Amino acid sequence: MNTNDDHVHLQIEIPPNIAISDAVSVLKSASSFHLKRKFKFIREIYLEKDGIWSVGYFSSTVGLNEAQIERYIAWQGKHDKPQKSRLF
């Protein structure tokens, strides 16, 4: 798992009998519940029934490139950060 300012990259294994949309729904619901319980400012921003996540998500299969996907997730947030210029 890795995070950026506005999204999360997560690699998980989902059994074939569980729909990806159901797994994402459970992850978003459970994490929203726990974050609102832990952080008062989140409870103050969102209504009790509202989740904190957007409705969308992206999903892809890993196949034989699991190590490559792990590196990609670990790299997120590192290459997009502004770099200091060394002109002088």
C-alpha positions in Angstrom: 0.0 0.0 0.0 1.1 3.6 -0.7 -0.7 6.9 -0.7 -0.6 10.1 -2.6 -2.2 13.4 -1.5 -5.6 12.5 -3.0 -5.6 8.7 -3.6 -4.4 5.3 -2.3 -2.6 2.5 -4.2 -3.4 -0.9 -2.7 -2.5 -4.3 -3.9 -4.7 -7.1 -2.5 -5.7 -10.6 -3.5 -9.4 -11.2 -3.9 -10.8 -14.7 -4.2 -12.5 -15.3 -7.6 -15.9 -15.8 -5.9 -16.0 -12.2 -4.6 -16.8 -9.4 -7.0 -14.1 -6.6 -7.1 -16.8 -4.0 -6.6 -18.0 -5.8 -3.5 -14.4 -5.9 -2.1 -13.8 -2.2 -2.9 -17.1 -1.4 -1.2 -16.2 -3.2 2.0 -12.7 -1.7 2.0 -14.1 1.9 1.6 -16.9 1.4 4.1 -14.7 -0.2 6.8 -11.9 2.3 6.4 -14.3 5.2 6.4 -15.9 3.9 9.6 -12.5 3.5 11.4 -11.1 6.8 10.2 -14.2 8.7 11.4 -14.0 6.9 14.7 -10.3 7.7 15.2 -10.2 11.3 14.0 -12.7 13.9 15.3 -12.0 16.4 12.4 -13.2 13.7 9.9 -16.4 13.2 11.9 -17.0 16.9 11.9 -16.5 17.1 8.1 -18.7 14.2 7.0 -22.2 13.3 8.1 -22.6 10.0 10.0 -24.0 8.1 7.1 -21.6 9.6 4.5 -18.4 7.8 3.5 -15.1 9.7 3.1 -14.1 8.1 -0.2 -15.2 9.0 -3.8 -17.4 6.6 -5.6 -14.9 5.6 -8.2 -12.0 3.2 -8.3 -9.5 1.6 -10.7 -8.8 -2.1 -10.8 -6.4 -4.2 -12.7 -5.1 -7.7 -12.6 -1.5 -8.5 -11.7 -0.9 -11.8 -13.3 2.8 -12.7 -13.5 4.0 -9.1 -12.9 3.4 -9.0 -9.2 6.9 -7.8 -8.3 6.6 -5.0 -10.9 3.3 -3.8 -9.5 4.8 -3.8 -6.0 7.6 -1.6 -7.2 5.1 0.7 -8.9 3.0 1.1 -5.8 6.1 1.7 -3.6 7.3 4.4 -6.1 4.0 6.4 -6.0 4.3 9.8 -4.6 8.1 9.9 -5.0 8.4 11.0 -8.6 5.6 13.6 -8.6 6.9 15.7 -5.7 8.4 19.0 -6.8 12.2 19.0 -7.1 14.4 21.9 -5.9 16.1 23.6 -8.8 19.9 24.0 -8.6 20.4 26.7 -11.2 22.8 28.8 -9.1 
